[in-house]
Amino acid sequence: MDPTGTAPTSIDRRSAAIDIALYVATAFLFLALERGFEQFDLLPHADIFRGAPTLFASLFVVAALQRRHGQRLFDLGMQRPRRWWSVPAWGLAVLVVSILLQLTVVPALAILLGAPEPDFSRYDPLVGDLPLFLFTVLGAMFTGGFIEEVIYRGLLIDRLDRVLGGGRRSAIGAALLSGLIFGLIHFEWGFGGVISTAALGAGLGLMYLVTGRRLWPLIAAHATLDLILLTQLYLGVIE
C-alpha cells in the first residue's frame, strides 16, 4: 500500500467481485448458523452479542481472501506506521469527525427522512450490570472497533474500488457504498440506527482514504465510539 492511498493493482476487477460475493455468501451462512444456535438458547445474552460470532468467523474469511491473492490480513491497512505518534493523532482526528457527523449530519438526515431515534432496546440488560458491561465493552472494541474496520473499510473499500475501476472517484464511491452497507447491517437498530451508522460508515470510509488507507487510526476511533455508546447505555443515559 503506497502512502497516496492507492490500492495495489494485483487483484483485477473480476477477482475483486468474486471476493465480495464469497464474503457476502459466507457472512449470510454464518449469520444463519448463529440464529440457529440462538433458537436453541446456546448463546448467552444473544440479544446483546448478536452478530459478534458472525463477525469473528468472517475475519478468517477475510484472511483467506487475502491469502488467495498472496496478501496478508495486515495488507488491508495495518502495516506498521512509520511514526507511531501518528496513530493517536489521526485517531483523534477521525474521532472528532465521527462525533461531528453524529451531531450534525445524522440529525439532519433523520429529520429529512423522518427517521426515529435508533432502537437500542436489545442492550437493556446492560443497565447497571457492571460485569456484563465490561465484558460487552471488550467484545465490542474487538468485533466492532477491529473486525468491522478490517471488513467494511479494509476489505470492502479495496474490492469495491477495484470493481468500480480504480481511481479517485471510484475510491470515494467505494467509501460511500461501504458506508451504506455498514448502515444496513445494523438494521436491528431500526431505521434511525441504519441512518446513523450509514453516515458514520461513510465518514469513516472517507477518513480511511484521507489517512492513506491506514486502519489503525480508524480502529482506535471506532473502539472509542463503541466505548462511549456502551457507557451511555450502561448508565441509562440513552435507551
N, C-alpha and C positions, 0 to 999 in steps of 0.2 A: 504494500500500500504506500503510495507516494504522498508527500506532505500536501499536495494540492487537493487531495480528496478525490482523486480519480480512481475508479475501480480498476483492478488489473484485468487484462484482456484475455486471460487463458480460458475463460468459460464463454462459449458462444451463446447466442440468443436461444437456440433450441434447447441446449443443456440447462440453461437457466430456467426456462419454462418447465422442463421436466422436474427440476429440483423443487420448484414451487408446488407442482402437482403432487409430488411424493410427500412433501411436508404436510400439505393440507390433508391428504388421504390418511396418513398415519396419525395426524392430530385428531381427526374425527374418530379413528379406530380407538385410540387411547381414551378419548372422551366417552365413547360408548362403553368401553370396559369399566371405566371409572364409575359411570352411572349404574352399571350392573352391580358392582361391589356395593355401591351406596344403597341399592334396593334391598340388599341382604344385611344392612347395618354393619358392614365390615370396615367402614371408615369413620373413626371418631370425629365428632364435630364436623360432619360432612358439609354443612352449610357454609361454615367459615372457610374451610380448606378446599372447597370445590374448585377444581381446575388445577390445583397445585400438583397432584400426581401426573396429570397430563403434561404440564409444563416440564416437570422433571424428566419424564420419559422422552419428551420432544427434544431435549437438549442432546441426547445421544443420537437422535435422528439428524440433527444439525451437524454434529461432529462427523457422522457417517457421510453426509452430503459433501462436507468439506474434503474428507479423505478421498471421496470419489474423484475429485479433481486434483489430488495431490497437494491439498492445502490442509492447514490446521484450523482448529476452532479459533485460536488466537489471531489468525489472519483476518478475522472479521472486524478487527479494530482494537485488539487488546495487546498489541505489541508493547514492549517495554518503552515507556516515554523517554525522550532524550533528556528532559528535565522533569523530575518528579514533582516539583512545586507547581508545574503547570496543571496537574490533575485537580488539586483542590481549587486552583484559581478558575479554571474552566468549569469545574463542577459548581462553584458558587454562581458563575455567570448563567449556567444552564438552569440552576435552581431559581434564580431571580426571574429569568424569562418565563419559566414554567408557572411560577406564582402569579406573575403579572397577567399571563394568559387566563388563569383561573379567575382572576379578579376583574378582568375587563372583557375579553373576547367571549368567554363562556357565558356570562350573564346576558350579554348582548345577543348571542345566538339562541339562548334559552327563551328570551322574550320574542325574538323574531320567529322562532319555530314553535312557540307555545309549549316548550318542554318543561315538565315538572322538576322538582329537586331530585337528585339521584336517590335511589332506594337502597339504603344500607341496612335494612331490617335483618338481613341474614347475619349481621355481626352483633345483634343484640346480646348474645351470651358473653361478649367481651366486657360489658359494662361492669366495672367493679371487680372483675376477676383478674387479679394481678398475674398469677402463674400462666393462665391462658393468654393473657395479653402479651407477656414476654415471649412465650413460645410462638405466638402468631407473628410478632414483630420480626423475630429471627427468620421464620419461614418466608415472610413477605419480602424481606430485604434480599433473600436469595432468589426466590422464584420470581418476584416482581422486579426488584432492582437489578438483578444479574441476568436471569434467564430471559425475561421479556425483552431486555435490551439486546441481548445476543440474537434473539429470533426476529423481533419486529423492527429493530434498527439495523443490526448487523447483517443478518441473512436476507430479509425481505427487501430492504432497500438495495442491497447489492444485486440480487437477482432481478428485481423489478426494473432497475436501472438498465440492466443488460437487455431485458425483453423489450424495453421501450426504445432501445437503440443506442444508448450511451450519450454522453454529453451533458452540458449544464442543465438544459431544460428537462431532459429525461430524469436526471438525478432529483431535481426539485419535484417533478411529478411522482417519482417513486417514493419520495419522502412523504408527500401529501397522501398518496394512496395507502402507504403503510400505516399512516395515522388513522385513516378511515377504517382500515381492517382492525387496528388496535382498539378503536372505539366499539366496533361490532362485537368483538369477543367479550366485551363487558356488558352484554345485553341483560344480564340478570340484575344490573343496577338500574334498569328501566331506561326509558328514552332519554331522560336527563343525564343519566350516567354515561350513555353512549355518546351524547354530545360533548360532555365534559372530557371524557377520555380520548375521544377523537381529536379534539382541539389540542389536548396535551400531547398525544402521539404525534400529531403533525408538527407541533413546536419542537418536540424532541428530535424528530427526523430532520428538520431543517438545521437544528443546532449540531446534529451529527455531521452534516455536511460542512457547516461553518468550522467545526473543530478539525477538519481534515479527516473525517471518518474515524475518529477516536472514540471508543466506547467507554473508557474508564470515567471520564467526567460525567457522562450520562448515567452510568451505573450509580455513581455516588449521589447524583441529584435525585434520581428515581427512588433510591433507597431512602433518602431523606424525606421525600414526599410521602412515601408509604408510612414512615415513622410518624410524621405529622398527622396524617389521616387517622391512623390507628390509635394514636394518643387521644385525639378528639373523640373517637368512638368509645374508647375506654372510659373517658371522663364524662361521657354523656353530653358533650358539647353539641354534637350533631347526631342525628338519628337516621 
